[in-house]
Structure formats: C-alpha cells, structure tokens
C-alpha cells in the first residue's frame, strides 16, 4: 500500500441522499482526488477503516460557475470526483468519528 493510495481519500461526502444510501444498502460516499482509481479507492478504504469493500462506483462532478459579488465576473469552481463505496454485509463505518 503506497502513500499515494491513502491520499486519494479527501473527505466523506455526507448528505441526505448518502444517509439514505447508508441506511438502505450499506453504501458510503467519499470525495476523492481526480487521479484516484477504483482499485486505489478500494484499497485505501479497506486499509484505513478495516472493512471489506464489495463495489466502488466513481463519478466526476463538474464545478459550478458562480458570479463574483464584488467584480461581477464569472468564476469557476474546481471539478471533483465522488466515490460511492458498497461494503460487504456486516461491515460499517462510523461517520461521526470520520467527520470530526
């Protein structure tokens, strides 16, 4: 396991939708680096949280364009990548500890 694999995880992505997915199908969402692959995400989650990962789905989220209040210019937020991780039955991650 390389340092690069562990650095692919940036933060948990906790929303109402991900909370429902966690309760319904044992899926968790994480914000990951743009260079992260499914295999590196799987390895880093399995090692960091000591769980068994069944499936990883990855989506690229396009950054939004916003208007600056002071200069009235358009600014673009950065693109980012989100990973939905399905854990094996009987495994779970305590998200309260992770978000602190």
N, C-alpha and C positions, 0 to 999 in steps of 0.2 A: 504494500500500500504506500503510495507516494504522497508527499505533501500536497502536490497539485490536486490529487483526488479529494483530499479533505477540504481543500479550499474551494471546491466547486459549490458547496452549500453556502448560501449567504444568509438566509433568514427563513423562518417559517412564514407561510402566507396564510393568515387566519382571517377568514371572512364568514359570513352567514352560510354561503354555499359550501365552503370547505368544512364547516362544522357539521352540516347535514351529511356530507360525504363520509366524514369520520364516524358518525353515529350509524349510518346505514350500511356502508360497505368497507369500513376499515381503511379508508384512503386518506392520505395526508398530502398537503400541498406545500412546496418549498420554492423560494426564489433561489435560482441557481445562476452561475456565471454563464455567459453566452457561449463559452468554449466547452461547457460540460456535455458529456455524452451520457446516454442511458446507463451504460456499464459503469462509468465513473460515479454517477449518482447512486446507483445501486450499491456499489462497494462502500462508498463513504457513509451512507445511511446505515448499512449493516454493521460497519465497524464502530461508528460513533454512538449509535443507540442500542447496539447489541440485539437486533431484531432480524427476522427473516423477511426479505422483500420478495414478493411474487411477481409484481409487474411495475414498470415505470412508463408513464406517458409524459411526453415533453411538448410544450407549446411555446412559440415565440410570441411575445406581446409587443405590439408596435407602440412606441412612445407617442404620447399625445402632443398636439400642437396647441400652445397656450399664448395668449396675448399678454405682454408685459404691461403692468399698470402705469408705470412712470413714462416709459419711452414709447408705448403703444406699438412696439414691434412684436412680431411673431417669434416665439421661442419654441424649440422642440425638446421634449423630454427624451431621455435615453431609452432605447429599446431594451427589453429584458426578457429573461427566459423563466418559465414556470414549469415545475415538475410535479405531476400527480403520482404518488407512490402508494401502491396497494401492498399491505402487509399480509403475511400468512395468518391464518386463523389462530387466535390465542396470543398474538403479539400486539403491542400497543405502544404509543409514545405519549408521555405526559407532556402536553403542550404548555401547561402552566409553567413548568420549570424551564422549557426552552425559550419562551418569550421574555423571561426576566433578564 
